[in-house]
Amino acid sequence: MSLGFVKFGATTAAQLMSRSQMDVMNHAVRTQSMWWGSVPMGAPDTILGIRDKYNKDSSPKKVNLGVGAYRDDDGKPFVLPSVRKAEELIYQKCMNHEYAPIAGEVAFREACAKLAFGDCSQPIVDKTNATVQTLSGTGALRLGLDFINRYWQKKREVWLPNPTWFNHPQICDMLCLPYKKYRYYDPKTKGFDVNGACEDLCRAPEGSVILLHACAHNPTGVDPKKEEWECLSKIIKEKKLFPFFDMAYQGFATGSVDRDAQAVRIFVKDGHQVMLAQSFAKNMGLYGERVGALTVLCGDKCTADKVMSQLKVSIRTIYSNPAINGSRIVKEILTNAELKQQWLVDVKAMADRIITMRKMLREAIEGAGSKHKWNHITDQIGMFCYTGLTPAQVDRITKECHIYLTKDGRISVAGITTKNVAYVAESIHKVTSS
Ligand SMILES: Cc1ncc(COP(=O)(O)O)c(C=O)c1O
């Protein structure tokens, strides 16, 4: 009888070996195979590493200021009331689960572009925006930089602010896109280094891509003022550089989605063809839904159509088409006037809680008798504050006070509550005064 195995003379391999012997042999072949043996270990994710250490800490005093997600005053994840309402409305519609169009639903895409540029802005009126749904802000950045990598006619060089979100250089590296840094944060003033930034941008080669955080800069919490944005826009135009905005926190900085879009709108008004990555992770609390958008502004509708067609080709080859749940929620909120009003209230409430925590933290550190200046805590804006703690002080505050944050001294103000603010302030005073 043949079992379908290769015959060795008159005897089959199956007859020579029992099933368990074969399993042992196959296991040995697999474990000794070296196909992937040369893969080096990747660097661990810093934020997740902090979370793991925090979870293992049994101290009742522990505080996690590393996580980049909004928390309520009880330190709990927060689902926005507008999002809950949108979910109910979607549920009542008994929708199907068919594939979305490759670029996402038209109504979703239009709503994203209007939110960023303004309802009656020129690109919206002229339809010169190629906007596609993406896998949150990260997906938008990746798709946008990949597009630049493929179609950019000028020097392929990205200029990132120093410092910047750790994933920006990482994405460039993945795409083999060379990058440089322009001065951004001034450790002396703990504010924006406007002169340094302008000088560096003036010497960037024509056609360089300039990455700008639209608002609530991560990790520093330092944003340029309106006049400074105007100055950056002027330099970027005169030097023929290309602005790519990362807008991951629209509404989170000032509490107003329009004010937080001011930088993008200044550039558009000045005639720039910006690229824009949007995320709804923070301002709608849709972290795990992974919903965002990428816009490439073009000079005319015909170019926008061609750009759109190429973005679709890219999407088709990566994940075919986008997820529908998160984008339905966003669309529901942005296209239903009553719900949008509720959302604007929700965003403001989150931003206001952060602003209040900044004030309380500063007052408590100053009240504890600190001799240092702490105005930067309230001058900075958005979810993050660059405290100015040194790596050694960060080590101490973690070991002695069970407070977890990144080595660069960045804290997520969203992790501070009315219950822990006094303790955090006292601990910061302790490690900065002795
Ligand atoms: C500056 C910046 N850009 C983009 C993102 C992207 O986030 P997500 O992919 O969750 O939308 C983040 C998230 O922390 C960020 O801080």
The ligand as an SDF file (V2000), in Angstrom:
LIG
                    3D

 16 16  0  0  0  0  0  0  0  0999 V2000
    3.7450   63.7590   17.0360 C   0  0  0  0  0  0  0  0  0  0  0  0
    2.9350   62.5380   16.7810 C   0  0  0  0  0  0  0  0  0  0  0  0
    2.6360   62.2170   15.5240 N   0  0  0  0  0  0  0  0  0  0  0  0
    1.9030   61.1540   15.2230 C   0  0  0  0  0  0  0  0  0  0  0  0
    1.4230   60.3300   16.2080 C   0  0  0  0  0  0  0  0  0  0  0  0
    0.6120   59.1750   15.7140 C   0  0  0  0  0  0  0  0  0  0  0  0
   -0.2470   58.5740   16.5480 O   0  0  0  0  0  0  0  0  0  0  0  0
   -1.3390   57.5590   16.0100 P   0  0  0  0  0  0  0  0  0  0  0  0
   -0.6890   56.7070   14.9980 O   0  0  0  0  0  0  0  0  0  0  0  0
   -1.7460   56.8190   17.2200 O   0  0  0  0  0  0  0  0  0  0  0  0
   -2.4130   58.3870   15.4120 O   0  0  0  0  0  0  0  0  0  0  0  0
    1.7190   60.6050   17.5510 C   0  0  0  0  0  0  0  0  0  0  0  0
    1.3030   59.7260   18.6360 C   0  0  0  0  0  0  0  0  0  0  0  0
    1.7410   59.7230   19.7420 O   0  0  0  0  0  0  0  0  0  0  0  0
    2.4880   61.7500   17.8410 C   0  0  0  0  0  0  0  0  0  0  0  0
    2.8000   62.0930   19.0860 O   0  0  0  0  0  0  0  0  0  0  0  0
  1  2  1  0
  2  3  1  0
  2 15  2  0
  3  4  2  0
  4  5  1  0
  5  6  1  0
  5 12  2  0
  6  7  1  0
  7  8  1  0
  8  9  2  0
  8 10  1  0
  8 11  1  0
 12 13  1  0
 12 15  1  0
 13 14  2  0
 15 16  1  0
M  END
$$$$
